[in-house]
Amino acid sequence: MEIGFFQFDNLVRARVPFRLFLFEDFDFSFYQGPDQKHLTSVTTQIQNKKSDQIIFEEILEMELSHETPIVLICRNGLNSGLVAEMLAEEGYLNLFFVEGGYQQLIRRQ
């Protein structure tokens, strides 16, 4: 379930269809042009300061297919990892969260 910067970057640059859930309003301006458009089209912003349980419930309410590739990004990777585990217990199959979260993405980009 855990992916790093290079796996995330490959998903964006290859324009793989996935759903991206951001736990905060992160700046992805290091992606430009078509990459930025793709990233914007797959992103759902989740309000900051919500509990993992509430984030989990909000994603469930979207009634996504259990096969939909889902990528979760929080600030440090901890909360997104917990939500990914909760979704896996509900039968979601293609779950990923960024190791080290947004902080790690910024360091590696």
HUDA-V505425 format. One record per pair of residues at least 24 apart in sequence whose C-alpha atoms are under 7 Angstrom apart, sorted by the first residue. I is the first residue (numbers start at 0). GAP is how many residues later the second one is. D is the distance in Angstrom with one decimal. If there is no record, write none. Layout:
BEGIN
I;GAP;D
I;GAP;D
END
This chain:
BEGIN
0;94;5.7
0;95;4.4
0;96;6.2
1;94;5.6
1;95;5.2
1;96;5.8
1;97;5.6
2;93;6.4
2;94;6.1
2;95;5.0
2;96;5.7
3;94;5.5
3;95;5.4
4;100;5.4
4;103;6.4
11;26;6.9
11;27;6.4
17;24;6.3
17;50;6.7
17;51;4.8
17;52;5.7
18;24;6.2
18;50;6.3
18;51;4.8
18;52;6.2
19;24;6.1
19;50;6.0
19;51;4.8
19;52;5.9
20;24;6.0
20;25;6.7
20;50;6.3
20;51;4.9
20;52;6.3
21;24;5.9
21;50;6.2
21;51;5.1
21;52;6.2
22;24;6.5
22;25;5.9
22;50;6.2
22;51;4.9
23;24;5.1
23;50;6.6
51;27;6.4
51;31;6.0
55;27;5.8
65;25;6.4
65;26;4.4
65;27;6.0
66;25;6.4
66;26;5.6
66;27;6.0
67;26;6.3
68;25;4.6
68;26;6.0
69;24;6.1
69;25;5.0
69;26;6.1
70;24;6.1
70;25;4.7
70;26;5.4
71;24;6.2
71;25;4.6
71;26;6.8
72;24;5.9
72;25;5.8
72;28;5.5
72;29;6.3
73;27;5.2
73;28;6.2
74;26;5.0
74;27;4.9
74;28;6.0
75;24;4.7
75;25;4.1
75;26;6.2
75;27;6.0
76;24;3.9
END
